[in-house]
């Protein structure tokens, strides 16, 4: 299935509804339009349903590492 993966340089940016974007989070095209996320902030990826998971409300792929906090 086609998803848009948020680029890491746009991690912690605000969405139109006030929530923040998470680097490597996956969005469908319909969600990108709904939340008014610019398509230039994401890369188009193809992820099978069994290769994705939810982590604290964010849809992620098992092949893209979770962003790590930098201290």
N, C-alpha and C positions, 0 to 999 in steps of 0.2 A: 504494500500500500504506500502511496506517496505521502510523505510528511515534509514539513519544513523544519529544519534543525536550526535553532538560534545560534548564531556565531558567538564565540566566547567573549569577543570584545563588546558585545551588547548585554552581557550579564549584569543584572541589577538595574537595568533601565526600566522606566515606568511604562506600563500599558495604558491604554485610554481609560480603563476602568479603575486605575489607581494601583493595581497589583504590579508586582515586579516580574521581569523576564528572568529566566534561569538559563544560563549557558548550556547548550546541548539539549534543551527541552524540545520536544516534538509537538508541532501544531499541524492540523489539517489546513487545507486551503480555506475552508469555510471559517475556521477559527481565526486565521490570519486576517480575513476581511472583517469579521465581527469585532475583533479587538483593535483593528486599524494598525496592525504591525506592518511596517514597510517590508516588502519582500526582499529588499537589499540587505536586511538584517539577518537573513536566514539562507541556508543552503538546502536545496531540494535533495532529499534522500529517499531511497526505497527500503522500507523496513517491513518484514513479514510480521504478522500478528503475534507469533510465538517469540519474536525477538524484541519485544517491548515490555516494559513494566511500569508500574506507578510507584513513585517515591515521594511521599508527603504531598500528594496532589499534583505532581509533575509527571508527565509521560516522557520516559526516557528509553533509549535503545541500549541493549546489552553490549553493543559494539562501540559505543562512544562513552568514554569514562565520565563519571560525575565530576563536575567542577569542584576543585578543592579550595578551601579557604586559605588565603595567604596571610600569614601573621608576620 
